[in-house]
Amino acid sequence: MADNTPRKIGSLSVHPLALGGNVFGWTADEKQSFAVLDAYAEAGGDFIDTADVYSAWVPGNQGGESETVIGDWIAARRNRDAVVVATKVGHGVPAHRGLKPAVIRADVEASLRRLRTDYIDLYYTHVDDTSVPVEDIITTLDGLVKEGKVREIGASNITAERLRASLDFSAASGLAKYVAIQPHYNLVSRDTYEGDLAAVAAEHGLAAVPYFALASGFLTGKYRPGVTVDSARAGGAQKYLESERGPRVLAALDEVAAAHGAEPATVALAWLAAQPTVSTPLASARTVDQLPPLLAVADLKLTEPDLTKLTQASA
């Protein structure tokens, strides 16, 4: 029985799987992207994640391509009120990089235009900018919330110290506070979140929406010794095979997946979803057939022995 109970992120209610928009306008053209978005929505999905920089790394792209695809899809389907849109600021092309107040203000307007909306549900600082005091960043984001351009704010790629300082300033000043954190976190990359950062998130009740939840596709199980995978992210995934942990995690995933009649990707996402502070794992699909194992995270409840096996294998 699917557990599509909405997960809470501040005042927002979202589906158990966040759909990553990094592939839209990159490895998925508009037609493919619309098909994936339609299939996700038809399955009850409503939480779409993107960023102003997606996909500036592709030759000929400027950044903002993903937001444009999503905005065009929302306009075509007339479903703005039915979806929760998260985007990010601070990691853009050089002219739009960093978190100076002027950059945030200019970039939110550009994101709103591309998304063809007058508000963003969840607005993340994509990469912290330590040259800007947290007071300036939070005050600027609070202004966007007060103006109705942003509903909730979050942080990604931030240290525990800066996160705590930001939350303390919000509390002391009565300004908008981060309600979400988007950390790099998965079965083969646990120290990128566990520890001080996760502790601050737990203390302040932040919802974690981990990115690289499937380790660039490695945790789908399609990367094996001697197997060549045709993917733009193959290099990033292949490196995990060369570690001791990677093959050990794959073996545990295979065992748990076989016991549940599930895909390794579903098991990897279900392990993440069961971790303290994690609200909604984030994963992307380039084609419609890649979606079912991701959406199945709502159906799979891992047992304590399953979770222990995976946690030990990934230690």
Order of alpha helices (4+ residues) and beta strands (2+ residues): beta-beta-beta-alpha-beta-alpha-beta-alpha-beta-alpha-beta-alpha-beta-alpha-beta-alpha-alpha-alpha-beta-alpha-alpha
